[in-house]
Amino acid sequence: MKPEAQAARDAVLAVLAADRTGLLVKGKDRISWLNGLVTCELAKLGPTSGAYGLIVEKKGRIQTDFFAIPSRAASSSVLALAVPRDLRDATLENLDHYLVMEDAELEATELVIWLLHGPKAQEVAFATAAAYAGTLPLLGFDGAVVAVPAAEAATFGEQLGSLVTAAGGLVTDEAAWDALRIERGVPRFGAEVDATLYPQEASLEKLAVSFDKGCYLGQEVIYMLENRGHVKRKLVRLEVDGDAPLRSGDVVATPEGTVVGDVKSSVVGPEAGRPVAIAMVKWAQAKPGTELRIGDRGARVHA
């Protein structure tokens, strides 16, 4: 087991989400208004709870993902969204279109976002001086997300590093974090996930979608896919025979040779030390335990 996997399992693993920046939602109606536009449940979150969600268009396809991070200031009426940096302006414009008479406003701001994973993640997160912090179990571990203004990045990074080290954890880089999330079968927007996919195709329906909340933009399509039908393809986690990772774009086939999909990402997993992959396959081959082939190598859908 590699050190980053050990840290996430036993203590805390911290990684800078360098591809993300901030969008602030302000005003007393910020939660109720935003809750009608996103897939996750915001209205029932506690004051220290973060959330992972999606913004979809009216036909249900993903436009972007985000982390919702509550402010730690007393009586604050601000919620921070950590969004992909290259989609921040488009996301602001899209959301602003739905602001009519609500007491809510949007503001683009430069934030530095850190993700923390492991049993000590929340303890470390709330020991920092982060302006925004919330719990967020993203990879199947306990977890947290924190954000600070970009001007405080250096000072905060030093503080966080000291707290992580004191907790017996590790600060890692994006490549090591990517390997862990791929092994855990968690797709990433901008990597395996893009704006052509429905949440169910991206296998994000359990992580990022509430099927118990009230109406939101695109809900009808997503609900119908979940309860009265299914998508034609789906991202799955594959366990792969051999010693080396696969290549992005490698063809996935049945044992009989019928092409059913392709590999999106692959690594040697830092936990188990074996090759794993995230691949898009047809619905019929997405069931756990399904045997598949990539070239001359066997693979199976993770059970």
C-alpha positions as CSV (number, residue, x, y, z in Angstrom):
1,M,0.0,0.0,0.0
2,K,1.4,3.4,-1.0
3,P,1.8,6.1,1.6
4,E,-1.1,8.2,0.3
5,A,-3.5,5.3,0.5
6,Q,-2.2,4.5,4.0
7,A,-2.7,8.2,5.1
8,A,-6.3,8.2,3.8
9,R,-7.1,5.0,5.5
10,D,-5.5,5.7,8.9
11,A,-5.1,9.5,9.3
12,V,-5.6,12.2,6.7
13,L,-4.6,12.8,3.1
14,A,-4.8,16.4,1.8
15,V,-4.6,17.6,-1.8
16,L,-4.9,21.0,-3.4
17,A,-7.7,21.1,-5.9
18,A,-5.7,23.3,-8.3
19,D,-8.3,23.0,-11.1
20,R,-11.0,24.7,-9.0
21,T,-11.9,28.3,-8.0
22,G,-14.7,30.1,-6.2
23,L,-18.2,31.3,-6.8
24,L,-20.0,32.9,-3.8
25,V,-23.8,32.7,-3.4
26,K,-25.0,35.4,-1.0
27,G,-28.3,36.5,0.6
28,K,-31.0,35.0,2.8
29,D,-32.5,33.0,-0.1
30,R,-29.2,31.6,-1.3
31,I,-30.0,28.0,-0.2
32,S,-33.6,27.8,-1.2
33,W,-32.9,29.4,-4.6
34,L,-29.8,27.3,-5.4
35,N,-31.4,24.1,-4.2
36,G,-33.9,24.4,-7.1
37,L,-31.0,24.4,-9.6
38,V,-28.7,21.6,-8.4
39,T,-29.0,17.8,-8.0
40,C,-27.8,17.5,-4.4
41,E,-29.8,18.4,-1.3
42,L,-28.7,21.7,0.2
43,A,-31.8,22.7,2.2
44,K,-31.2,20.0,4.9
45,L,-27.4,20.5,5.3
46,G,-26.1,21.3,8.8
47,P,-23.9,24.4,9.4
48,T,-20.7,22.4,9.0
49,S,-21.8,20.1,6.2
50,G,-20.4,20.4,2.7
51,A,-22.0,18.8,-0.4
52,Y,-21.0,17.5,-3.8
53,G,-23.5,18.2,-6.6
54,L,-24.1,18.7,-10.2
55,I,-25.7,21.4,-12.3
56,V,-27.6,19.9,-15.2
57,E,-29.5,21.4,-18.1
58,K,-33.2,20.9,-18.5
59,K,-32.7,17.6,-20.5
60,G,-30.6,16.2,-17.6
61,R,-27.1,16.3,-19.0
62,I,-24.3,17.5,-16.7
63,Q,-23.1,21.0,-17.2
64,T,-20.6,21.1,-14.3
65,D,-20.0,19.7,-10.9
66,F,-19.3,21.6,-7.7
67,F,-18.4,21.4,-4.0
68,A,-20.7,23.5,-1.7
69,I,-18.7,24.8,1.3
70,P,-20.4,26.7,4.2
71,S,-18.9,29.8,5.6
72,R,-17.5,29.6,9.1
73,A,-18.3,33.2,10.0
74,A,-21.0,33.7,12.6
75,S,-24.4,34.5,11.1
76,S,-22.9,34.4,7.6
77,S,-25.3,34.5,4.6
78,V,-22.6,33.2,2.2
79,L,-22.2,29.8,0.6
80,A,-19.0,29.1,-1.4
81,L,-19.1,26.9,-4.5
82,A,-15.8,25.3,-5.7
83,V,-16.2,25.0,-9.4
84,P,-13.9,24.0,-12.3
85,R,-11.8,27.1,-13.0
86,D,-12.4,27.0,-16.8
87,L,-16.2,26.8,-16.3
88,R,-16.5,29.4,-13.5
89,D,-17.7,32.3,-15.7
90,A,-20.1,30.2,-17.7
91,T,-21.5,28.7,-14.5
92,L,-22.0,32.2,-13.1
93,E,-23.8,33.3,-16.2
94,N,-26.0,30.2,-16.3
95,L,-27.1,30.5,-12.7
96,D,-27.6,34.3,-12.9
97,H,-30.2,33.6,-15.7
98,Y,-32.4,32.0,-13.0
99,L,-32.2,34.9,-10.5
100,V,-35.4,36.9,-10.6
101,M,-36.7,38.3,-7.3
102,E,-34.9,36.1,-4.8
103,D,-32.7,37.7,-2.2
104,A,-29.6,36.1,-3.6
105,E,-26.6,37.2,-5.6
106,L,-23.6,35.7,-7.2
107,E,-20.0,36.8,-7.0
108,A,-16.9,35.3,-8.7
109,T,-13.9,35.1,-6.4
110,E,-10.5,33.6,-6.3
111,L,-10.5,30.7,-3.8
112,V,-7.9,28.1,-3.1
113,I,-9.6,24.7,-2.3
114,W,-8.2,21.7,-0.5
115,L,-9.8,18.2,-0.2
116,L,-9.1,16.1,2.8
117,H,-9.7,12.4,3.1
118,G,-9.5,10.0,6.1
119,P,-10.6,9.5,9.7
120,K,-8.9,12.6,10.8
121,A,-9.9,14.8,7.9
122,Q,-12.7,16.6,9.6
123,E,-10.7,17.2,12.8
124,V,-7.9,18.8,10.7
125,A,-10.2,20.8,8.5
126,F,-11.9,22.5,11.5
127,A,-8.6,23.1,13.2
128,T,-7.5,25.4,10.4
129,A,-8.3,29.1,9.9
130,A,-10.2,28.4,6.6
131,A,-12.9,30.9,5.9
132,Y,-15.0,28.0,4.4
133,A,-15.1,24.4,5.6
134,G,-17.5,21.5,5.5
135,T,-17.6,17.7,5.8
136,L,-17.5,15.9,2.5
137,P,-17.0,12.1,2.3
138,L,-16.0,11.9,-1.3
139,L,-13.9,8.8,-1.8
140,G,-15.6,6.4,0.6
141,F,-13.5,7.7,3.6
142,D,-14.6,10.4,6.0
143,G,-13.6,13.7,4.4
144,A,-13.8,17.5,4.3
145,V,-13.3,20.4,1.9
146,V,-11.9,23.8,2.9
147,A,-11.4,27.0,1.0
148,V,-9.5,30.3,1.6
149,P,-9.1,33.5,-0.4
150,A,-6.2,33.2,-2.9
151,A,-4.3,35.9,-1.0
152,E,-4.0,33.6,2.0
153,A,-2.9,30.6,0.0
154,A,0.7,30.4,1.2
155,T,0.0,31.0,4.9
156,F,-2.9,28.6,4.9
157,G,-0.9,25.9,3.0
158,E,1.8,26.0,5.7
159,Q,-0.8,25.8,8.5
160,L,-2.6,22.9,6.9
161,G,0.6,21.1,6.2
162,S,1.6,21.3,9.9
163,L,-1.8,20.1,11.0
164,V,-1.8,17.2,8.6
165,T,1.7,16.1,9.7
166,A,0.8,16.4,13.4
167,A,-2.2,14.1,12.7
168,G,0.1,11.5,11.1
169,G,-1.2,12.3,7.6
170,L,0.3,13.3,4.3
171,V,-0.1,16.2,1.8
172,T,0.0,14.8,-1.7
173,D,-0.1,15.9,-5.3
174,E,-2.9,15.7,-7.9
175,A,-1.4,12.7,-9.6
176,A,-1.3,10.6,-6.4
177,W,-4.9,11.7,-5.5
178,D,-6.1,10.9,-9.0
179,A,-4.7,7.3,-8.7
180,L,-6.6,6.9,-5.4
181,R,-9.9,8.2,-6.7
182,I,-9.6,6.0,-9.9
183,E,-8.9,2.9,-7.7
184,R,-12.0,3.9,-5.7
185,G,-14.0,4.2,-8.9
186,V,-14.9,7.9,-8.4
187,P,-15.2,9.7,-11.8
188,R,-13.9,13.2,-12.2
189,F,-15.5,16.0,-14.2
190,G,-13.0,17.0,-16.9
191,A,-11.4,13.6,-16.9
192,E,-13.9,10.7,-17.3
193,V,-16.9,13.0,-17.1
194,D,-18.0,15.7,-19.6
195,A,-21.1,17.6,-20.6
196,T,-22.4,14.9,-22.9
197,L,-23.3,12.6,-19.9
198,Y,-26.3,12.1,-17.7
199,P,-25.5,11.6,-14.0
200,Q,-26.3,7.9,-14.2
201,E,-24.0,7.5,-17.2
202,A,-21.3,9.1,-15.1
203,S,-22.1,6.8,-12.1
204,L,-22.6,9.9,-10.0
205,E,-26.2,9.3,-9.1
206,K,-25.4,8.0,-5.6
207,L,-22.7,10.5,-4.8
208,A,-24.2,13.7,-6.3
209,V,-27.9,13.3,-6.7
210,S,-30.8,13.4,-4.2
211,F,-33.9,11.5,-5.2
212,D,-35.8,12.7,-2.2
213,K,-35.6,16.5,-2.6
214,G,-38.0,18.8,-4.3
215,C,-38.0,19.9,-7.9
216,Y,-34.9,21.2,-9.6
217,L,-33.8,22.0,-13.2
218,G,-33.5,18.7,-15.1
219,Q,-35.0,16.6,-12.3
220,E,-37.7,14.9,-14.4
221,V,-35.3,13.3,-16.9
222,I,-32.9,12.1,-14.1
223,Y,-35.8,10.7,-12.1
224,M,-37.2,8.8,-15.1
225,L,-33.8,7.3,-15.9
226,E,-33.5,6.1,-12.3
227,N,-37.0,4.8,-11.8
228,R,-38.6,4.0,-15.2
229,G,-35.7,3.1,-17.4
230,H,-31.9,3.2,-17.7
231,V,-29.1,4.8,-19.7
232,K,-27.5,3.0,-22.6
233,R,-24.0,3.2,-21.2
234,K,-22.3,3.7,-17.9
235,L,-18.9,4.4,-16.3
236,V,-17.6,1.4,-14.3
237,R,-14.6,0.5,-12.3
238,L,-12.6,-2.4,-13.7
239,E,-10.2,-4.8,-12.1
240,V,-7.6,-5.6,-14.7
241,D,-5.3,-8.6,-15.0
242,G,-1.6,-8.1,-15.4
243,D,0.9,-5.6,-13.9
244,A,0.7,-2.4,-15.9
245,P,-2.1,0.1,-16.3
246,L,-4.2,0.3,-19.5
247,R,-4.1,3.2,-22.0
248,S,-6.9,5.7,-22.3
249,G,-8.9,4.8,-25.4
250,D,-8.1,1.1,-25.2
251,V,-11.1,-0.9,-26.5
252,V,-13.2,-2.9,-24.1
253,A,-14.8,-6.0,-25.5
254,T,-16.7,-9.1,-24.3
255,P,-14.8,-12.4,-24.1
256,E,-16.3,-13.2,-27.5
257,G,-14.8,-10.1,-29.0
258,T,-17.8,-7.8,-29.3
259,V,-16.8,-4.2,-28.7
260,V,-18.7,-2.7,-25.8
261,G,-16.8,0.4,-24.7
262,D,-13.4,2.0,-24.0
263,V,-11.0,2.8,-21.2
264,K,-11.1,6.4,-19.9
265,S,-8.5,6.3,-17.1
266,S,-6.2,3.6,-15.7
267,V,-3.6,3.3,-12.9
268,V,-1.9,0.8,-10.7
269,G,-4.0,1.3,-7.6
270,P,-2.1,2.7,-4.6
271,E,-4.2,0.6,-2.1
272,A,-4.1,-2.9,-3.7
273,G,-1.1,-2.5,-6.0
274,R,-3.0,-3.9,-9.0
275,P,-4.1,-2.3,-12.3
276,V,-7.6,-0.7,-12.2
277,A,-9.5,1.4,-14.7
278,I,-12.6,3.5,-15.2
279,A,-14.2,2.6,-18.5
280,M,-17.4,3.5,-20.3
281,V,-19.3,0.3,-21.3
282,K,-22.7,-0.6,-22.6
283,W,-25.5,-1.0,-19.9
284,A,-25.6,-4.8,-20.4
285,Q,-21.9,-5.1,-19.5
286,A,-22.0,-2.7,-16.5
287,K,-23.2,-5.3,-14.0
288,P,-20.8,-6.1,-11.2
289,G,-18.7,-9.2,-11.9
290,T,-19.1,-9.0,-15.7
291,E,-16.1,-10.5,-17.4
292,L,-14.5,-8.4,-20.2
293,R,-11.4,-8.2,-22.3
294,I,-9.0,-5.3,-23.2
295,G,-6.6,-6.6,-25.8
296,D,-5.2,-9.9,-24.5
297,R,-5.9,-9.0,-20.9
298,G,-8.9,-10.0,-18.8
299,A,-10.9,-7.6,-16.7
300,R,-14.1,-7.6,-14.7
301,V,-16.5,-5.0,-13.4
302,H,-15.8,-4.3,-9.7
303,A,-18.4,-6.0,-7.5
